[in-house]
Amino acid sequence: MLTDRQRHEAAELLRSAEQHVTPVAPLIEAYPGIGTEDAYEIQLVNIRHRIAAGAQVRGHKVGLSSPVMQRMMGVDEPDYGHLLDGMELRQETPVPVARYCRPRVEVEVGFVLGDDLPGEDCTAEDVLAATERVVPALELIDSRIRDWRITIADTIADNASSAGYVVGEGRDPRELDLKAIDARLSSGGELLAEGRSDAVLGDPALSVAWLARTVARFGVPLKKGHVVLPGSCTRAVDVAAGATFTAEFTGLGSVSLSFI
């Protein structure tokens, strides 16, 4: 367990790394006692700092939602981060790669909430009832930890390695089998990754319900209008300047993001 001073020091390290696009060593090297609770508090220090500077919360993302990634990190549940208004990206606006340390893209079936979600007792059925639409999405992830040498504490403290996101139009979730959406990521006509929506905890709605229950413990609600990214259907793919990535989803449409 870290002291409050150490948590703020670690938050400043990550904030500076992002601001100057200069990644830092894994936090465990400077703070050997860091744990999950410390990491979430570090994340919140930086989120509160951004909100105080005028940022607005637009939603949340879930990470480590596949069993494979959980085993790699030595954990038995996902993690989460915040999506802020400054992280919203647009399909028609190319993204400068130089803005990030070592960016990657992930393919996700996103949820746009039409109503607030319940908290500690939230179920997948509640999620479906409250979702206005599910959307094709690309999440831009980045690590302010050097060379992506992350532990679970590193990624949580670093806002679950989130950096940006873009979403398409989408559909009513009741019109789809959310557990059987095939996803393909391509660039320049080359297939880079493929997967299926049930890679996310067997059902992405379960991931959103997990998130609602988890953040409720910290007094954080998932509200009408929020975007929730429940986890990636595919492996993450490195980003390079000049590339355009397109994610296609059966029955859901597509979404693209270009980089310069």
Disulfide bonds with the S-S distance in Angstrom:
none
